[in-house]
Amino acid sequence: MDQEQLSPIPFSVLDLAVVAEGKTPADAFAQSLDLAREAEKLGYKRFWMAEHHNMEHVASSATSVLLSYIAGGTTSIRVGSGGIMLPNHTPLIVAEQFGTLATLYPGRIDLGLGRAPGTDQTTALAIRRERFHAADSFPEDIRELQSFLSDDNSEARVRAFPGEGTNIPIFLLGSSTFSALLAADYGLPYAFASHFAPREFLRAVRLYRENFKPSEYLQTPYVMSCINVIAAPTDEEAEFLSSSMKLMFRGIVTGLRRPLQPPVKNIDDIWTEMEREAVYQMLAVSFIGGPESLRSGIQSFREQTGVDEVIVSSNIYDHQDRLRSYRLFAEVMKSFAGTT
């Protein structure tokens, strides 16, 4: 398939308000808003933020609060969660919070839902307490949440105000076949965490498409893939900048997490061969390079997967380099046929 035969697809942003070395959460929040405003100008469709807890250098724990900050500082880009970890909350609370967002910013709010805790098990216990096994009721909780957000709940004894009637678009997030089959059964769009857990990606997407049931929310399957992108004017500079992301994932592998580090010239002087292997397995769905390399890589990825949308995570130390990466990626995505 020639590049010119590929139709344009939406492209979006996933942000975690990662704190870089020498910076504070306040700096991360300001940079997130600056990125959202730039993404809006560049034609990105969505700006999503993810719920994490007890991670000193990831500042997106109060996700719905941050989303209000982002939505209030932008005008047109869709803003949402990628995602809210539903077992950490009751469906009513999520309906009220996102109903408030949808009331403040009508037509712009997305609600991505995940089943994982977004943290370690000890912290999950502190969050959920007696609801520690709430993940077991994830399918039922989604249905309850949908009911709270619909017009059909007006006669119920428990209602979400605001929230009722907002019908906020819900996306199911996951990194396994469980979430793929649930999204298919419920007729919901499916967003796969291929930026850090790519092993089941192709199988999960295939099962989702094969088992999809049309619903009032969605008539045909819709697959979003989260991908890592480090873009720069040259392949060599992009590889250099990518060392910050690789060091961050090394921290995940070793459990020795640090703020996002400045890039290094030779990362092989820092990590072991085993750490390198583990990191590269996690980063299998990553696109690192200059514009031509990115274009070629994205073309092959789209031909292989047929994804309907990509959502981009770019962990780059310097904020201006990060903004430039998103600009270069937007240019690549717009270069496909039919995009102006």
Secondary structure as UniProt FT lines:
FT   HELIX           3..5
FT   STRAND          11..15
FT   TURN            21..22
FT   HELIX           25..42
FT   STRAND          46..49
FT   TURN            56..57
FT   HELIX           63..72
FT   STRAND          78..85
FT   HELIX           86..88
FT   HELIX           91..104
FT   TURN            106..107
FT   STRAND          109..114
FT   HELIX           121..128
FT   HELIX           129..131
FT   TURN            132..133
FT   HELIX           134..137
FT   HELIX           138..149
FT   HELIX           151..153
FT   TURN            154..155
FT   TURN            161..165
FT   STRAND          170..174
FT   HELIX           177..186
FT   STRAND          190..192
FT   TURN            194..196
FT   TURN            199..200
FT   HELIX           201..211
FT   STRAND          223..231
FT   HELIX           235..254
FT   HELIX           267..269
FT   HELIX           273..282
FT   STRAND          286..289
FT   HELIX           291..305
FT   STRAND          309..313
FT   HELIX           319..334
FT   TURN            337..338
//
